Structure formats: structure tokens, C-alpha cells
Amino acid sequence: MNWTDREDIAEALMEAHPGVDPLTVRFTDLRDWVIALGEFEDDPHASNEAKLEAIQMAWYECWQDEQ
């Protein structure tokens, strides 16, 4: 996965952090959690606010579907 694979990252974050409301996660923590995913292979320094926000919103949509 890389930074633009927001749906795949969202699903992986759902599995890694069940029950966490994505909107409560700070971008600094979100970045660390994405980098820690076993399938993540992109440059850790290539993240930015727009990419993290897109990941957070994709994760939020998945999370809402589970509620």
C-alpha cells in the first residue's frame, strides 16, 4: 500500500484499531499508524495533510458502516 490507497489503508486501520472513532485520531498518530501497517510500503516522508485527511475520511466511512 501507498499513501494514495486510502480505502485499503482504511480497512487495515479498522482491523488494527477496532472501535476507534477515526475523527478522534490526530494526524500525527494517524501517520504513525499507517506507517506501522505491515502492508504499507511507501515513503514515510511522502505524507501530507491532504493525504492523511483522505485516509481519515475513508476510515470514517468504513467505521460508520460498522456502527
Secondary structure, 3 states (H helix, E strand, C coil): CCCCCHHHHHHHHHHHCCCCCHHHCCHHHHHHHHHHCCCCCCCHHHCCHHHHHHHHHHHHHHHHHHC
